Amino acid sequence: MHFCLIDLQRDFFEEISNDDETHRLTGNNGCASEKLYQLCDATVVPEYRDLVRCFLDVPTLAERLKNEEYISTEYRMCDGSWHSLRFVAKKRDEAGNVTHVLCTVRCRAV
């Protein structure tokens, strides 16, 4: 399972844990949009890429989470496995707008 925290205002992510390093910052960080799209294009099967890319759209995440605590989707990876991706509202500003999300990705048992 992978976890990262995304600052929506800065379009910046920090990986919190991955399959090798758990419960601490891994040192992986950078532009959230860029990294999410790179991972999608490299690992998601072509027939799911458009769906996943749309779901990963960082500029629209705050609006999509306005009245939700989380949103999620499932997709198939190039290796044939199914994954579940979830964005959880982590922090909101005084007006209730989401400013930070937790992104979780896990392999779904078939």
N, C-alpha and C positions, 0 to 999 in steps of 0.2 A: 504494500500500500504506500502511496505517495501523498504527502501533504505539503502545501505551500500557502503562504499568506500573500495576498495581493492587495497592494495599495492602489485603489482605482483612480485616485486623483493624480498619481504620479505614473501609472501604468508600470509598476515595479513589483517584482515578486522576490520572495525569499523562500527557498526550500527549507522546510522544517524537518522532514524526514523522508527517507526513501527505503527501499528494501535492504540496503546495506548499512545505513546509519539512521538510527531511530531516536526520536525525542531530543534532538538538538539541531541547531542550524548546521547545514551541511556545507555552507560556503557557496552553494549554487544560488545565484541571484542575477537580476537584470531586467530587461524590458519584458513585461508579462506577455503582451500581444505577440511580440516577435517569437518568443520561446514557445508559447502555446501553439502557434501556427506551424512552427518548425516541427514540433513533436507530432502534430496531427498529420502533416504531409509525409513524415517519415515512417509512422507506425500504424496509421488507420487505413483499412482497406479502402480502395478508391470509391466504392459505392456509398460509403458513409462519410467521406471527407467533407462534402458540402454541408451536411447536417451538423457535423462536429464543429467545423469552422464558424458556422453561424452561431452555435451555442457558445463558442469561445470568445465572441466579440466583446472585448473588455469595455469599450465605450458605452455599450448598452446594458451592462450588467446592473448598474445601480437602478435603472428604470425597471428592469425585469425583476429585481428583488424588492421593489418598493413596497409591495404588500405581501411578500413571502419571506419566510425564514431561510428557505433553500430552494434551489432548482436542480434538476438532475437529468441525465440522459444516459443511454447505453449504446454501445457501438462495438463492432468487431475489429480486431487488430489483424495486422498482416500475418501473424503467426497462428491465426484461427481462433484465438481466445476472445472472450467477450469482456469488456471493461465497463465499469460504471463511473461516471464523472459527476461530481456534485460541487456546486458553489453554495457555501453557507454564509449568510450575512453575519459578519463578525463584529463590525463596529458601524455605528450610525452617527451622523452629526446631529446638532440640536434640532434641525428640521425633520429628522427621521430618515434622511437620505443615506444610503449605504456608502461608506467610504472605504471599507476594507472587507475582503471576503477570504474565507478559507476554502481552498480548492483541494478536493480529495479525489484520488483515482485509485480504484481497486479492481483487481481481476475478479470477475463474477464466476462462481462455480456453475457449471452447466448441468 
